[in-house]
Amino acid sequence: MKGTRSFLLFFLPFIIFTYIAFIVFQQACDYAMNVQAKKLLPFNHQTHTTQYGADCELCHSYDANGRFNGIPTVAVCKQCHDPNKVNNATFFAGFSDTDKPWETFAQQPDLVYFSHMAVTKNEQKVQCISCHGDKGASKTTAKIKGKMAMGVCMDCHTVTNVSNSCTVCHD
């Protein structure tokens, strides 16, 4: 009995520490991957791509300086959706033009530099579907592809003959 108690006293702090560390790291990972991304407006990619013929860059565009805008603002939506129509007026009620009613699922760590422009506008012209899955056929804003691990990026670099040197993506 004494040996069991000593064994528990010795390993109990380790078990508690491991459990707490797991919880902390899981929350950090969920935050980084934004598992609980808020979606304040419903959205159907499939309707926009098939019925209206929109491509990814219509809503997810680039600034003149090449910076990728990512998630569109309400102002971008209003370029096609007349806010004076009854359905649209209630749809956009409570949102200003600068609001982004959707959150992104992934946030790059500070040590990673990623340029959508470099990937989609280079000689290989990698398509959005390669990394994001077939969002154009999606009826929701749910995440299609999982976490983009470094190995996935490196495999793509190898296939497209882009350097896998650390400094290409890391500061």
Secondary structure, DSSP 8 states (H G I E B T S, - for coil): -HHHHHHHHHHHHHHHHHHHHHHHHHHHHHHHHTTT--B-S---HHIIIIIS---HHHHS-B-TTS-B--S--HHHHHTTS-TTSHHHHHHSTT--TT---B--S----TTB---HHHHHSSTT---HHHHH-SGGG-SSS---S----HHHHHHHHHHTT----HHHHB-
